[in-house]
């Protein structure tokens, strides 16, 4: 009787083992035939700045890469949102990671500066009110949540305004048109060829929103009533086979927003979204008494410490702008170069 039970037990174990082997082989074949069962690829987005601290008037350079499982993605787009120390929008941009030519689900059909009635206007004097008109269309067969993010740069490539006039859903095949009052052209705007950049996101990049399309740009002219000299700095972009995106702009020399800035970047690829952040700081290097302006008081502070070193009666460490533990003409030069700069 015991031998019969033992044979039955061994037979049952053999059947279970055979079943498990067949199940394992079947699962392996199923995975091989349907690779979509595998986990989504690992999407990675980097963001870097060429410096951590920038003086008023300096150029800021941002770059990064977009990869999937370590493989560069050279045909995508990256949303960039920068906010200042008060968490207010400083600029919105969308940069390609290479050559990108797609039929976007959501895109601008028009974007231009205008008057209060929505009529095109391409020349503004400093102090005039800038109005902007745009139309956004959803070409997809499903609704999309859309955030319009528009930035204004002057002729020196300085961001001077950032707005998000529309945030809502747009139905399949539908369009929305708006005319909104952006702001007055500020006194610190450099005359010349300015630009508006229109971006479309699913949400703020800060919240993980991704870009729907390449940004749309339009040029217009800023003039003054006292000068007809219009000099502009053009932004230079480079593309990379290694899926690198980049963005450059200048900080304002007057009324610069001093303090910490946060960069939020986001991208979507094959229905997977990735985000990242970085920070940099804007300073008024020549502002020795921290009154948000560089004037004769600051020059006086460094002059009083001129020729001193640590331990001397007139030594003042805040006047040692290059950190070489001596106050000399180099330090005076730094303050003089910043003379007239202001911050907010």
C-alpha positions as CSV (number, residue, x, y, z in Angstrom):
1,X,0.0,0.0,0.0
2,X,2.8,2.4,0.9
3,X,4.6,1.7,-2.4
4,X,1.4,2.5,-4.4
5,X,1.0,5.8,-2.5
6,X,4.7,6.7,-3.2
7,X,4.3,6.0,-6.9
8,X,1.1,8.1,-7.1
9,X,3.0,10.9,-5.2
10,X,5.9,10.8,-7.6
11,X,3.6,10.8,-10.6
12,X,1.8,13.8,-9.2
13,X,5.1,15.7,-8.7
14,X,6.1,14.8,-12.2
15,X,2.9,16.2,-13.6
16,X,3.3,19.4,-11.7
17,X,6.9,19.8,-12.8
18,X,5.9,19.2,-16.4
19,X,3.1,21.8,-16.1
20,X,5.5,24.4,-14.7
21,X,8.1,23.8,-17.4
22,X,5.4,24.1,-20.1
23,X,4.1,27.3,-18.4
24,X,7.6,28.8,-18.3
25,X,8.2,28.0,-22.0
26,X,4.9,29.5,-23.0
27,X,5.5,32.7,-21.0
28,X,8.9,33.1,-22.6
29,X,7.4,32.6,-26.1
30,X,4.6,35.1,-25.3
31,X,7.1,37.8,-24.1
32,X,9.3,37.2,-27.2
33,X,6.2,37.6,-29.5
34,X,4.9,40.6,-27.7
35,X,7.7,42.9,-26.6
36,X,5.2,45.5,-25.4
37,X,4.9,43.4,-22.3
38,X,8.3,44.7,-21.3
39,X,8.6,47.8,-19.1
40,X,8.6,51.2,-20.7
41,X,12.1,52.4,-21.7
42,X,13.9,54.6,-19.2
43,X,13.6,58.2,-20.4
44,X,16.2,60.5,-19.1
45,X,16.4,64.3,-19.4
46,X,19.4,66.3,-18.2
47,X,19.7,70.1,-17.7
48,X,22.9,72.1,-17.0
49,X,24.1,75.7,-16.9
50,X,27.6,76.9,-17.9
51,X,27.9,78.7,-14.5
52,X,26.1,78.7,-11.1
53,X,26.3,82.5,-10.5
54,X,25.7,85.2,-13.1
55,X,26.3,88.9,-12.9
56,X,23.7,91.3,-14.2
57,X,24.1,91.7,-18.0
58,X,25.8,88.3,-18.4
59,X,24.8,85.6,-20.9
60,X,23.2,82.4,-19.4
61,X,23.7,79.2,-21.4
62,X,21.5,76.2,-20.7
63,X,21.9,72.7,-22.3
64,X,21.0,69.1,-21.8
65,X,20.3,65.8,-23.4
66,X,17.3,63.5,-23.9
67,X,18.0,59.8,-23.9
68,X,16.0,56.5,-23.8
69,X,17.8,53.7,-22.1
70,X,21.0,55.6,-22.8
71,X,20.3,56.0,-26.5
72,X,20.1,59.7,-27.7
73,X,16.7,60.9,-29.0
74,X,17.6,63.4,-31.8
75,X,14.1,64.2,-33.0
76,X,12.2,65.4,-30.0
77,X,11.4,68.7,-28.2
78,X,12.1,69.9,-24.6
79,X,10.0,72.4,-22.7
80,X,11.9,74.9,-20.5
81,X,10.2,77.0,-17.8
82,X,12.3,79.3,-15.6
83,X,11.0,80.9,-12.5
84,X,12.6,83.6,-10.3
85,X,13.1,83.7,-6.5
86,X,9.4,84.7,-6.0
87,X,8.3,81.7,-8.1
88,X,7.1,84.0,-10.9
89,X,7.6,83.0,-14.5
90,X,10.7,84.5,-16.1
91,X,10.6,82.8,-19.5
92,X,9.0,79.8,-21.3
93,X,10.8,78.2,-24.3
94,X,10.7,75.0,-26.3
95,X,13.9,73.7,-27.8
96,X,14.5,70.8,-30.3
97,X,17.0,68.0,-29.6
98,X,17.9,67.9,-33.3
99,X,16.1,68.0,-36.6
100,X,12.4,67.8,-35.9
101,X,9.6,67.8,-38.5
102,X,6.3,66.5,-37.4
103,X,2.6,67.1,-37.8
104,X,1.8,68.3,-34.2
105,X,-1.5,67.4,-32.5
106,X,-1.8,71.0,-31.2
107,X,-0.2,74.0,-32.7
108,X,-0.4,77.8,-33.3
109,X,-2.1,78.9,-36.6
110,X,-1.3,82.5,-35.9
111,X,0.8,84.5,-33.4
112,X,1.6,88.2,-33.7
113,X,1.9,91.5,-31.8
114,X,-1.1,93.8,-32.3
115,X,-3.1,96.8,-31.1
116,X,-6.0,96.5,-28.6
117,X,-8.3,95.6,-31.5
118,X,-6.2,92.7,-32.6
119,X,-4.9,94.4,-35.7
120,X,-1.2,93.4,-36.5
121,X,1.3,95.9,-35.2
122,X,5.1,95.4,-35.6
123,X,6.6,98.5,-34.1
124,X,6.3,99.7,-30.5
125,X,8.0,102.6,-28.7
126,X,9.3,102.1,-25.2
127,X,6.4,102.7,-22.8
128,X,3.8,101.6,-25.3
129,X,1.4,98.7,-24.4
130,X,2.2,95.4,-26.1
131,X,-0.9,93.4,-27.2
132,X,-0.6,89.9,-28.6
133,X,-3.0,87.9,-30.7
134,X,-2.9,84.2,-31.2
135,X,-4.9,81.2,-32.4
136,X,-4.3,77.6,-31.3
137,X,-5.8,74.6,-33.0
138,X,-6.2,71.0,-31.9
139,X,-5.7,68.8,-34.9
140,X,-6.2,65.6,-33.0
141,X,-9.5,63.6,-32.7
142,X,-9.5,63.8,-28.9
143,X,-9.5,66.8,-26.5
144,X,-6.3,68.2,-25.1
145,X,-5.6,70.3,-22.0
146,X,-3.5,73.2,-23.3
147,X,-1.4,75.9,-21.6
148,X,-0.3,78.8,-23.9
149,X,3.0,80.2,-22.6
150,X,4.3,83.3,-24.3
151,X,7.6,85.1,-23.7
152,X,9.0,88.5,-24.9
153,X,12.7,89.2,-25.5
154,X,14.2,92.5,-26.4
155,X,17.0,93.2,-29.0
156,X,19.7,92.2,-26.5
157,X,18.1,88.8,-26.1
158,X,16.9,89.6,-22.6
159,X,13.7,88.0,-21.4
160,X,11.4,90.9,-20.3
161,X,8.0,89.2,-20.0
162,X,6.3,85.8,-19.6
163,X,2.6,85.1,-19.7
164,X,0.1,82.2,-19.8
165,X,-3.1,83.8,-21.2
166,X,-5.0,80.6,-21.8
167,X,-5.2,77.4,-19.8
168,X,-8.0,75.0,-20.6
169,X,-9.3,72.2,-22.8
170,X,-9.5,72.4,-26.6
171,X,-11.8,69.9,-28.3
172,X,-11.1,67.8,-31.4
173,X,-10.6,70.0,-34.5
174,X,-11.4,73.1,-32.5
175,X,-9.5,76.4,-32.3
176,X,-9.3,79.2,-29.7
177,X,-8.4,82.8,-30.5
178,X,-7.4,85.4,-28.0
179,X,-6.2,89.0,-27.9
180,X,-4.5,89.9,-24.6
181,X,-2.7,92.8,-23.1
182,X,0.8,91.6,-22.3
183,X,2.5,94.6,-20.7
184,X,4.1,97.9,-21.4
185,X,7.5,97.9,-23.2
186,X,9.7,98.6,-20.2
187,X,12.2,101.4,-20.0
188,X,15.1,98.9,-19.8
189,X,14.2,97.3,-23.1
190,X,16.9,97.6,-25.7
191,X,15.7,99.1,-29.0
192,X,15.9,97.0,-32.1
193,X,14.5,93.7,-33.3
194,X,12.6,92.1,-30.5
195,X,10.8,88.7,-30.5
196,X,7.8,86.9,-29.1
197,X,8.0,83.2,-28.5
198,X,4.8,81.1,-28.3
199,X,4.9,77.7,-26.6
200,X,2.1,75.1,-26.0
201,X,2.3,72.7,-23.1
202,X,-0.1,70.2,-21.5
203,X,0.6,72.0,-18.2
204,X,3.4,74.0,-16.7
205,X,6.7,72.1,-17.1
206,X,7.0,72.8,-13.3
207,X,4.0,70.5,-12.9
208,X,5.3,67.9,-15.4
209,X,3.6,69.3,-18.4
210,X,5.1,68.4,-21.8
211,X,5.4,70.4,-25.0
212,X,2.9,69.8,-27.9
213,X,5.0,71.4,-30.6
214,X,8.0,73.5,-31.6
215,X,7.8,77.1,-30.4
216,X,6.5,79.7,-32.8
217,X,8.4,83.0,-32.9
218,X,7.7,86.4,-34.5
219,X,9.8,89.5,-34.7
220,X,8.9,93.1,-34.1
221,X,10.7,96.4,-33.6
222,X,11.2,98.4,-30.4
223,X,12.0,102.1,-31.1
224,X,12.6,105.2,-29.0
225,X,11.5,108.7,-29.6
226,X,15.1,110.0,-29.3
227,X,17.1,107.5,-31.2
228,X,16.8,105.6,-34.5
229,X,19.8,103.3,-33.9
230,X,18.5,99.7,-33.7
231,X,21.1,97.1,-32.8
232,X,20.1,93.6,-32.0
233,X,21.8,90.4,-30.7
234,X,20.7,87.2,-32.4
235,X,20.4,84.0,-30.4
236,X,22.6,81.3,-31.8
237,X,21.4,77.7,-31.5
238,X,23.4,74.5,-32.2
239,X,22.0,71.1,-32.8
240,X,23.8,67.8,-31.9
241,X,23.6,64.2,-33.2
242,X,23.8,63.3,-29.5
243,X,20.3,64.7,-28.9
244,X,21.4,67.9,-27.1
245,X,19.1,70.9,-26.7
246,X,20.4,74.4,-25.8
247,X,19.1,77.9,-24.9
248,X,21.0,81.1,-24.4
249,X,19.8,84.5,-23.2
250,X,21.1,87.5,-21.3
251,X,20.2,88.8,-17.9
252,X,19.1,92.5,-17.8
253,X,21.7,95.0,-16.8
254,X,19.1,97.3,-15.1
255,X,16.2,96.1,-13.0
256,X,17.6,92.6,-13.1
257,X,15.7,90.2,-10.8
258,X,18.5,89.2,-8.4
259,X,18.3,85.9,-6.5
260,X,17.8,82.2,-7.2
261,X,16.2,81.0,-10.5
262,X,14.9,77.5,-11.0
263,X,14.9,75.8,-14.4
264,X,12.2,73.2,-15.0
265,X,12.5,71.0,-18.1
266,X,10.2,68.3,-19.5
267,X,9.8,66.1,-22.5
268,X,7.6,63.3,-23.8
269,X,8.7,60.4,-25.9
270,X,6.6,57.3,-26.8
271,X,3.9,58.3,-24.3
272,X,6.5,58.5,-21.5
273,X,7.2,61.8,-19.8
274,X,10.3,62.9,-18.0
275,X,11.3,66.0,-16.0
276,X,14.3,67.6,-14.3
277,X,15.4,70.8,-12.6
278,X,18.4,73.0,-12.1
279,X,19.1,76.3,-10.4
280,X,21.3,79.3,-10.9
281,X,21.8,82.7,-9.2
282,X,21.7,86.2,-10.5
283,X,23.7,88.9,-8.6
284,X,24.8,92.5,-8.7
285,X,28.4,91.9,-8.1
286,X,29.3,95.6,-7.8
287,X,26.5,96.3,-5.3
288,X,28.7,96.3,-2.1
289,X,26.1,97.9,0.2
290,X,23.2,95.7,-1.0
291,X,20.9,98.6,-2.0
292,X,20.2,97.1,-5.4
293,X,22.1,99.7,-7.3
294,X,25.8,100.2,-8.2
295,X,26.7,103.9,-7.7
296,X,29.4,106.2,-6.2
297,X,28.7,104.7,-2.7
298,X,30.0,101.3,-3.9
299,X,33.0,102.9,-5.6
300,X,33.7,104.8,-2.4
301,X,33.6,101.5,-0.3
302,X,36.2,99.9,-2.5
303,X,38.3,103.0,-2.6
304,X,38.4,103.3,1.2
305,X,39.8,99.7,1.3
306,X,42.2,100.3,-1.6
307,X,45.7,98.8,-1.0
308,X,44.6,96.8,2.1
309,X,44.9,93.1,2.9
310,X,43.5,91.0,5.7
311,X,44.6,92.4,9.1
312,X,45.0,96.0,7.9
313,X,42.8,98.6,9.6
314,X,41.0,99.5,6.4
315,X,40.6,95.9,5.2
316,X,37.0,95.3,4.0
317,X,36.3,91.8,2.7
318,X,33.2,92.8,0.7
319,X,35.5,95.0,-1.4
320,X,37.6,92.0,-2.4
321,X,35.5,91.2,-5.5
322,X,37.9,88.7,-7.0
323,X,38.8,86.9,-3.7
324,X,42.6,87.4,-3.9
325,X,42.8,88.9,-0.4
326,X,44.0,92.3,-1.6
327,X,42.1,95.4,-2.7
328,X,43.6,96.8,-5.9
329,X,42.6,98.3,-9.3
330,X,41.1,95.0,-10.4
331,X,38.4,95.3,-7.6
332,X,37.8,99.0,-8.5
333,X,37.5,97.9,-12.1
334,X,34.8,95.4,-11.3
335,X,32.7,98.0,-9.5
336,X,33.2,100.5,-12.3
337,X,32.1,98.0,-14.9
338,X,28.9,97.5,-13.0
339,X,28.3,101.2,-12.4
340,X,24.7,102.1,-13.2
341,X,23.4,98.6,-13.0
342,X,20.3,98.1,-10.8
343,X,18.3,95.2,-9.4
344,X,14.8,94.3,-8.2
